[in-house]
């Protein structure tokens, strides 16, 4: 419980604003009026996995995001797991 380790919220929110803000801007440019935020992007990326499992096949949501964006989301997930579970 090192006080210098940071918190999952601080670490994931910082990375969310870094990687997901440009994605939200790209999606908002393509879907006028959507007004997506960086946290919305993270939720939509998670939706890909959940819907893929539920449908037992790749969700259409997955194709909304580019390959490099999935790598950035993977890092977000790594941060969340590291700072929540160690």
SULDAWO-V948846 format. One record per helix or strand of 2 or more residues. SS is the DSSP state (H for helix, E for strand). FROM is the first residue (numbers start at 1). LEN is the number of residues. If there is no record, write none. Layout:
((SS | FROM | LEN) (SS | FROM | LEN))
This chain:
((H | 8 | 23) (H | 38 | 18) (H | 60 | 5) (H | 67 | 19))
